[in-house]
Amino acid sequence: MVVATPQLRGRVPVEVSGDEEGHGGAELTALYRAAQEAVTNACRHARASQVTVAVRLAGGAARLEVTDDGRGFAPEATAAGFGLLGMRERVHLVAGSVDVESSPAAGTRVTVTVPRGTTAKFSVDGGR
């Protein structure tokens, strides 16, 4: 699958493997929203020319990886913006984790992992 993005003046390849059976709607929505935010960040802030998205639905967890070739940043030295903070909160609600690997001039990789079959305490779209 390939998704067109005007900001990148091109396309974002999306690779999905595995079966979504057993993954709840809340978990899959959290992954989808995290992918949206990571791609948006790559377009708006990183000045990336290439972004890739990979989703693996296997075993006891679903894993999302968004990688870009943008300008990168030092995660430990940068205050998280609202987008990254919101991503972490949504993923935390389904007992998942967010890992951000980046360094200046080296691009960014955002990895989100959510366990299969968890139940969200709140809706991942903001409703309570």
N, C-alpha and C positions, 0 to 999 in steps of 0.2 A: 504494500500500500504506500502511496506517496501523497503527501498533503501539500498543497500550494500555500506559500506565504509571501505576500507582497513585500514585506520588510526585507526578506532575504533575496528577493528578486529571483526566486527559484522554488525549489521543492525540498521538502523535508522527508527523507525516507523513514517509513515506519515499519518495523519488523515485529510481528506478533507470532509467538509460538506457544503451543499448549492449548489446554481446554479451560474455558472459564467456569465449567461446572464445579460446584463446590465453593466458588468464590461468591460471596454475597454482593448485593448491589452497593452497599456502603463501601466495601473494600474497592470494588471496581471504579466507583465514582471518585474515591480518594485518589486512585492512580490517574484517572483521566484529568482531574483538576490539577494534580501535580505536574502532569505532562504539559498542560496548557500554560501553567505558570513558568515552568522551566524554559519552554520554547519562547514565550513572551519575553522573559529576561534576556535570553540570547539575542533576540531581535532588538530590544530597546536599549539594553545596557552594554552588551558585550561586543557589539558590532561584528557579530559572527558572519562568516560567509558560508559556513556549512553547519548544519545541525542534524543529528541523527537521533531517532527514538527507537528503543527496543523494549518490548514487553515480553516477559517469560512467565507463563502460568504453569507452574509445575510443583510437584511435591506438596509441601505444607505451606507454600507461600507464593505470592505474586511479586514479581520484581520489575521495576521500571528503571531504565537507564536513558538519560538524555545527555548527549555529549555535544559540545560545540567547540569551534576553533577560534573563538573570540579572544578578546584581550585579557580575559581572566582577572582574578583579583585575589587578595590574601584573605581568606575567610576568617581567620583568627583576628585580623586587624580591622575588619569591616563590621560595622553594626548591621545586623540583619534588617532588611527593609520589610515593609508590610507584606509583600508578596511571599517572600521566603518564610516569614513568621506564620502567615496564614496556611502555607503548605504544611509546615511542621505541625500546626495545630490540627488540621484535618487528618493528617496521617496518624497522629497520636491517638485520635478518637477511635481509630480502628486497630489500635495496638501495634502500629507500624513504626518504621524508622526512616529518617532522611539523612543521607550522607552527602556532603558537598565537598568535592575535591577540585581545587583550583589554585593557580598561582599566576602572578602577573605575566602577561604575554604567552600563556600556555594553555588557554582555553579552560573550560569547566566541564565537570561531569557531576550530574546530580543522580543519585541512586536512591530509589524509594522501594522499600520492602514492606509488604503487609502480609500477615499470616492468613492462611485460609480459614474461613468460617468464623471469624470474629464478629462480634455484634457491637456496633457503634453505640456510645452513650448518648450521642446527639447526632442529628442529621449532618452529614458532611457538607451540605449546601447551606448551612447557617441556621436552619430551623432548630428549635429546641423542643 
